Amino acid sequence: METRELVYFAAVAEELHFGRAAERLGMAQPPLSRAIQKLERRLGVALFDRSGRGVSLTPAGEVLAREAAKVLDAVAAATVRTQRAGRPEPRLVVALKGGGDGGLLPDVLAAYRAHPEAVEVDVVVCAVAERARMLRDGTADVAFLHTPYEDLTGFDSEPLREEGSVAIMHPDHALAGRPFLRLADLDADPTPCWPGAHPDIGDAATLMQLIALGRLVAVAPVSVSDYLRRDLVAVPVVDGVPTTVVLAWPELTRSRALAAFVDTAATVARRHACSPAG
């Protein structure tokens, strides 16, 4: 199966219309139809149901649509990584959300500069969902992610530090004055609690604005408290699920600069854990 065939198939699978897919691909419809028919003959299965007034995916087509998306994403990411690796001055791109480094990044960057394999580092602060996407599409080399909340499929990872939880809320909230909370307190409160409520919110600014309006309470790692807006408060949640800050990067990556960054981050994290302040 050729990449070109997957591109053709993916266009038809997304459009569910051969004419629109052909226009999108910049080709005539008959060659596209012949290419899909050839692919079906080679695979020995029908990928599209052409009966009735429209086109729909068969069960086999649905499977190939999922797998083709993965392959085409991987090819695109490989292209980006190859082009970046060939630049005269290689750089390491680190992605994280605001406050998502567990307080480690400044010390990691300072220590990394002294490593013999170090390269220039670009730090990209982005939305929650963007970090993993940037790793997958090749625009970032490594990212600070958080388990158990994020899917690490396709990534290698290095755990850096484990954090407890805080509930972030408006200062006038009924629970804001307590020295600590339990999850049962939040369950009993009428204010919706993120991430259980509105799990689709992936932008920190949107989340914090909803909290400031009294529409939400959010359970987040303790380190978020260091970057909290002045109009919000954080209350410890003593039985909250611990969050582990991890460095993640694409599986099978072979980069001495990246390996040096990961090793440096792990060393800094151990030092923080052993220090009185850590």
C-alpha angles and dihedrals in degrees: 000000000000127000089237090059091051090051090052093046094047091052092053092043091054098042097035085208125092094208095052091043091052091049090049090051093046095240140106119271100239096061089047092051091048091050092053092047090050090051091050092050092050093049093042093227138093112249097185133039105222096178121113123019099314146033123259136172120259118221088264090050092052090055093049091047090058094044094044091054090055093048095047092047089051092050092049091048092048089053092051093046092048092051092048092048090054095057116115091239110039117211134193115227115208119192125199141149119246108286091003098122096077089239091294106106101083092054092041092054092046093051094042093058088065094053115106091226094049123128130184113293126218113198115206116194107200145155120293096257094043097068098068091039091055091052091050097047094046099245092113129043100200137005141194106240134171131231141238088022100058134060112243095186109141093017136100113217146191119208111226110175141347120227136192123231137261131192112231115208147146113284090241093056114121092241097044096094097055120107090226141352140213126219089250089062090056092045090053093049116092094224110099113249123220135249089028089049117051096001087173091074105103101157115092094208092055091047094050092047091054090049091049089053090053092245097116145022115209130206109212142156117288093246090068086073090073091063100036122138114252092241093060135067134209123217121191115250104210097196098036119133108268115246121218118208108216137179110229132189135166115287118261093018111161109199126132091201091055093044089052091051093050092047091049092049092050091050092049091047091053090050091051091049091053096046120093090241092051 
